[in-house]
Amino acid sequence: EADIYQTPRYLVIGTGKKITLECSQTMGHDKMYWYQQDPGMELHLIHYSYGVNSTEKGDLSSESTVSRIRTEHFPLTLESARPSHTSQYLCASSEYGRYGYTFGSGTRLTVV
Amino acid sequence: GIQVEQSPPDLILQEGANSTLRCNFSDSVNNLQWFHQNPWGQLINLFYIPSGTKQNGRLSATTVATERYSLLYISSSQTTDSGVYFCAVVKYSGGGADGLTFGKGTHLIIQP
């Protein structure tokens, strides 16, 4: 039962294009996160938010930016995509971590 | 930061076999979760288990918080169990990111 939604599921885009990956959750969670995962590797935290108008960078440096204008929406933007951005991006949310973290289905991005 | 080590890194089993996956972590934690990542990249939450034992069908998990490890048991394996199993933890520090820290995963292949 997916309560956190990511679109698109797959995206192939040319170098230099601006892209926005969408993430929405219907659980009313205050905390939301973006993770990056290369094929066969572990996930790394790149952005997080504790609530509206709160955004912070995570452990792994990323050229992407995020915004949190509404509680349920946490989009990630790449102003100028490069092949090095090719990866899977997963969005997650939690309610003060008490009941665990819920992940979306991910966006698999390929920059050519 | 906290370190998470999973073993074994790779495991190949015949259908019907049982397996035990291990997760060691370097510090006390407030949250521990086990995830299954299927071949399509989707991350499925298996257990939220910062301590104790839980069971869900053929899967069960035990976390011994005082000794800083967790075990995931899979009984009567099926080919659909194939994929990558991740252990992830978080330690709340009162400031900064409280996103999950992931291990490198156990790559499980169940052969028919």
Interface residues (C-beta under 8 A of the other chain):
Chain A: K31 Y33 Y35 Q37 G40 M41 E42 L43 H44 L45 Y48 E56 G58 D59 Q88 L90 A92 G97 Y99 G100 Y101 T102 F103 S105 G106 R108
Chain B: G1 N30 N31 Q33 F35 G41 Q42 L43 N45 Y48 V84 F86 A88 V90 Y92 A97 D98 G99 L100 T101 F102 G103 K104 G105 H107
